[in-house]
Amino acid sequence: MIESQTRHLSFEEFQENEILVKAVLYDFIVIGEAAIRVDADVQQRYPQIPWRLMGDLRNVVAHQYFQVNFNIIWNTIRYNFPPLVSQLAVLLAENLEEQE
């Protein structure tokens, strides 16, 4: 949802769309919560995935909402999120193969 809903927007358009901003921030909370709950052995097998940073972002968005820096959120969407999606796709594919 994050990529598809922000792909064609400028930072200004994103920032002005309160509903979209809230949806993206909620998605980051969900992603961070999931990252926090990933078993330590999986985290160790995939150290290139920024588990701690995802959890930290979740904590800032959830507990320090009025301190959220939208420039950081935007840069995360643009530059950090696409490689993360690719890394998580590899993790899922490898783990599905192991289960077969």
PyRosetta script that sets phi, psi and omega in degrees:
from pyrosetta import init, pose_from_sequence

init()
pose = pose_from_sequence("MIESQTRHLSFEEFQENEILVKAVLYDFIVIGEAAIRVDADVQQRYPQIPWRLMGDLRNVVAHQYFQVNFNIIWNTIRYNFPPLVSQLAVLLAENLEEQE")
pose.set_psi(1, -41.3)
pose.set_omega(1, -176.2)
pose.set_phi(2, -59.3)
pose.set_psi(2, -52.4)
pose.set_omega(2, -177.9)
pose.set_phi(3, -64.7)
pose.set_psi(3, -47.2)
pose.set_omega(3, -174.8)
pose.set_phi(4, -66.2)
pose.set_psi(4, -32.6)
pose.set_omega(4, -177.4)
pose.set_phi(5, -85.7)
pose.set_psi(5, -14.6)
pose.set_omega(5, -177.6)
pose.set_phi(6, -115.0)
pose.set_psi(6, -7.9)
pose.set_omega(6, -172.8)
pose.set_phi(7, -51.7)
pose.set_psi(7, -43.2)
pose.set_omega(7, -172.9)
pose.set_phi(8, -102.6)
pose.set_psi(8, 15.6)
pose.set_omega(8, -178.0)
pose.set_phi(9, -102.3)
pose.set_psi(9, 151.6)
pose.set_omega(9, 167.4)
pose.set_phi(10, -85.4)
pose.set_psi(10, 168.1)
pose.set_omega(10, 176.4)
pose.set_phi(11, -58.6)
pose.set_psi(11, -42.5)
pose.set_omega(11, -178.2)
pose.set_phi(12, -62.9)
pose.set_psi(12, -42.5)
pose.set_omega(12, 178.5)
pose.set_phi(13, -64.3)
pose.set_psi(13, -41.5)
pose.set_omega(13, 177.2)
pose.set_phi(14, -60.6)
pose.set_psi(14, -51.9)
pose.set_omega(14, -175.4)
pose.set_phi(15, -62.0)
pose.set_psi(15, -31.5)
pose.set_omega(15, -178.9)
pose.set_phi(16, -81.0)
pose.set_psi(16, -14.2)
pose.set_omega(16, -177.6)
pose.set_phi(17, -94.7)
pose.set_psi(17, 89.7)
pose.set_omega(17, -173.7)
pose.set_phi(18, -59.5)
pose.set_psi(18, -39.7)
pose.set_omega(18, -179.3)
pose.set_phi(19, -65.1)
pose.set_psi(19, -44.4)
pose.set_omega(19, 179.4)
pose.set_phi(20, -65.9)
pose.set_psi(20, -42.6)
pose.set_omega(20, 178.3)
pose.set_phi(21, -58.0)
pose.set_psi(21, -46.6)
pose.set_omega(21, 180.0)
pose.set_phi(22, -64.3)
pose.set_psi(22, -38.7)
pose.set_omega(22, 178.4)
pose.set_phi(23, -64.6)
pose.set_psi(23, -43.4)
pose.set_omega(23, 179.4)
pose.set_phi(24, -65.2)
pose.set_psi(24, -44.4)
pose.set_omega(24, 178.8)
pose.set_phi(25, -62.1)
pose.set_psi(25, -39.8)
pose.set_omega(25, 176.5)
pose.set_phi(26, -62.3)
pose.set_psi(26, -42.7)
pose.set_omega(26, 177.6)
pose.set_phi(27, -60.2)
pose.set_psi(27, -39.9)
pose.set_omega(27, 177.5)
pose.set_phi(28, -65.7)
pose.set_psi(28, -34.5)
pose.set_omega(28, 175.3)
pose.set_phi(29, -63.5)
pose.set_psi(29, -45.5)
pose.set_omega(29, 179.9)
pose.set_phi(30, -62.7)
pose.set_psi(30, -45.3)
pose.set_omega(30, 179.5)
pose.set_phi(31, -61.3)
pose.set_psi(31, -45.6)
pose.set_omega(31, -180.0)
pose.set_phi(32, -64.4)
pose.set_psi(32, -40.0)
pose.set_omega(32, 178.0)
pose.set_phi(33, -63.4)
pose.set_psi(33, -42.3)
pose.set_omega(33, 177.9)
pose.set_phi(34, -64.0)
pose.set_psi(34, -41.5)
pose.set_omega(34, 180.0)
pose.set_phi(35, -62.0)
pose.set_psi(35, -40.0)
pose.set_omega(35, 179.7)
pose.set_phi(36, -61.7)
pose.set_psi(36, -32.4)
pose.set_omega(36, -174.9)
pose.set_phi(37, -90.6)
pose.set_psi(37, -2.5)
pose.set_omega(37, 178.5)
pose.set_phi(38, -70.5)
pose.set_psi(38, 133.7)
pose.set_omega(38, -179.5)
pose.set_phi(39, -55.2)
pose.set_psi(39, 144.7)
pose.set_omega(39, -178.4)
pose.set_phi(40, -59.3)
pose.set_psi(40, -35.3)
pose.set_omega(40, -179.6)
pose.set_phi(41, -66.2)
pose.set_psi(41, -36.3)
pose.set_omega(41, 176.5)
pose.set_phi(42, -68.0)
pose.set_psi(42, -42.3)
pose.set_omega(42, 178.2)
pose.set_phi(43, -60.3)
pose.set_psi(43, -38.7)
pose.set_omega(43, 179.3)
pose.set_phi(44, -70.7)
pose.set_psi(44, -32.4)
pose.set_omega(44, 178.4)
pose.set_phi(45, -72.8)
pose.set_psi(45, -21.4)
pose.set_omega(45, -178.3)
pose.set_phi(46, -128.1)
pose.set_psi(46, 65.3)
pose.set_omega(46, -176.2)
pose.set_phi(47, -69.7)
pose.set_psi(47, -15.3)
pose.set_omega(47, 179.0)
pose.set_phi(48, -73.1)
pose.set_psi(48, -16.6)
pose.set_omega(48, 177.8)
pose.set_phi(49, -83.9)
pose.set_psi(49, 127.8)
pose.set_omega(49, -174.5)
pose.set_phi(50, -79.4)
pose.set_psi(50, 68.0)
pose.set_omega(50, -176.2)
pose.set_phi(51, -54.2)
pose.set_psi(51, -49.8)
pose.set_omega(51, -176.3)
pose.set_phi(52, -63.6)
pose.set_psi(52, -43.4)
pose.set_omega(52, -179.4)
pose.set_phi(53, -63.8)
pose.set_psi(53, -36.9)
pose.set_omega(53, 178.3)
pose.set_phi(54, -64.3)
pose.set_psi(54, -42.3)
pose.set_omega(54, 177.6)
pose.set_phi(55, -66.4)
pose.set_psi(55, -39.3)
pose.set_omega(55, 179.2)
pose.set_phi(56, -65.1)
pose.set_psi(56, -41.5)
pose.set_omega(56, 178.1)
pose.set_phi(57, -62.7)
pose.set_psi(57, -41.4)
pose.set_omega(57, 176.6)
pose.set_phi(58, -56.6)
pose.set_psi(58, -45.4)
pose.set_omega(58, -178.1)
pose.set_phi(59, -63.9)
pose.set_psi(59, -40.9)
pose.set_omega(59, 178.9)
pose.set_phi(60, -65.1)
pose.set_psi(60, -48.2)
pose.set_omega(60, -177.9)
pose.set_phi(61, -63.7)
pose.set_psi(61, -40.9)
pose.set_omega(61, -175.7)
pose.set_phi(62, -77.4)
pose.set_psi(62, -35.2)
pose.set_omega(62, -171.0)
pose.set_phi(63, -112.2)
pose.set_psi(63, -16.3)
pose.set_omega(63, -178.9)
pose.set_phi(64, -129.8)
pose.set_psi(64, 46.3)
pose.set_omega(64, -171.4)
pose.set_phi(65, -50.6)
pose.set_psi(65, -41.4)
pose.set_omega(65, -176.1)
pose.set_phi(66, -76.1)
pose.set_psi(66, -3.9)
pose.set_omega(66, 175.8)
pose.set_phi(67, -105.2)
pose.set_psi(67, 4.9)
pose.set_omega(67, 179.7)
pose.set_phi(68, -65.4)
pose.set_psi(68, 128.1)
pose.set_omega(68, 178.5)
pose.set_phi(69, -96.1)
pose.set_psi(69, 111.8)
pose.set_omega(69, -175.3)
pose.set_phi(70, -68.1)
pose.set_psi(70, -23.3)
pose.set_omega(70, 173.2)
pose.set_phi(71, -65.1)
pose.set_psi(71, -40.6)
pose.set_omega(71, 178.1)
pose.set_phi(72, -67.1)
pose.set_psi(72, -42.5)
pose.set_omega(72, 177.8)
pose.set_phi(73, -60.6)
pose.set_psi(73, -45.8)
pose.set_omega(73, -179.2)
pose.set_phi(74, -62.3)
pose.set_psi(74, -45.3)
pose.set_omega(74, 178.6)
pose.set_phi(75, -64.1)
pose.set_psi(75, -35.3)
pose.set_omega(75, 176.0)
pose.set_phi(76, -63.4)
pose.set_psi(76, -44.7)
pose.set_omega(76, 178.7)
pose.set_phi(77, -61.5)
pose.set_psi(77, -46.4)
pose.set_omega(77, -173.9)
pose.set_phi(78, -74.4)
pose.set_psi(78, -42.4)
pose.set_omega(78, -168.5)
pose.set_phi(79, -111.3)
pose.set_psi(79, -30.6)
pose.set_omega(79, -175.9)
pose.set_phi(80, -99.3)
pose.set_psi(80, -30.8)
pose.set_omega(80, -173.9)
pose.set_phi(81, -70.2)
pose.set_psi(81, -45.1)
pose.set_omega(81, -179.7)
pose.set_phi(82, -58.0)
pose.set_psi(82, -45.9)
pose.set_omega(82, 177.0)
pose.set_phi(83, -65.3)
pose.set_psi(83, -32.7)
pose.set_omega(83, 178.2)
pose.set_phi(84, -63.4)
pose.set_psi(84, -43.9)
pose.set_omega(84, 179.0)
pose.set_phi(85, -59.4)
pose.set_psi(85, -42.3)
pose.set_omega(85, 178.7)
pose.set_phi(86, -63.6)
pose.set_psi(86, -43.5)
pose.set_omega(86, 179.7)
pose.set_phi(87, -64.1)
pose.set_psi(87, -41.0)
pose.set_omega(87, 178.9)
pose.set_phi(88, -69.0)
pose.set_psi(88, -32.7)
pose.set_omega(88, 176.1)
pose.set_phi(89, -63.9)
pose.set_psi(89, -40.4)
pose.set_omega(89, 176.8)
pose.set_phi(90, -63.5)
pose.set_psi(90, -46.7)
pose.set_omega(90, 178.6)
pose.set_phi(91, -56.4)
pose.set_psi(91, -48.1)
pose.set_omega(91, -179.1)
pose.set_phi(92, -63.4)
pose.set_psi(92, -43.7)
pose.set_omega(92, -179.4)
pose.set_phi(93, -63.5)
pose.set_psi(93, -44.5)
pose.set_omega(93, 179.7)
pose.set_phi(94, -64.4)
pose.set_psi(94, -39.7)
pose.set_omega(94, -179.2)
pose.set_phi(95, -73.8)
pose.set_psi(95, -31.4)
pose.set_omega(95, 174.0)
pose.set_phi(96, -66.7)
pose.set_psi(96, -39.4)
pose.set_omega(96, 177.1)
pose.set_phi(97, -62.9)
pose.set_psi(97, -40.4)
pose.set_omega(97, 179.8)
pose.set_phi(98, -64.0)
pose.set_psi(98, -31.6)
pose.set_omega(98, -177.0)
pose.set_phi(99, -80.5)
pose.set_psi(99, -16.7)
pose.set_omega(99, -177.7)
pose.set_phi(100, -78.7)
pose.dump_pdb("model.pdb")
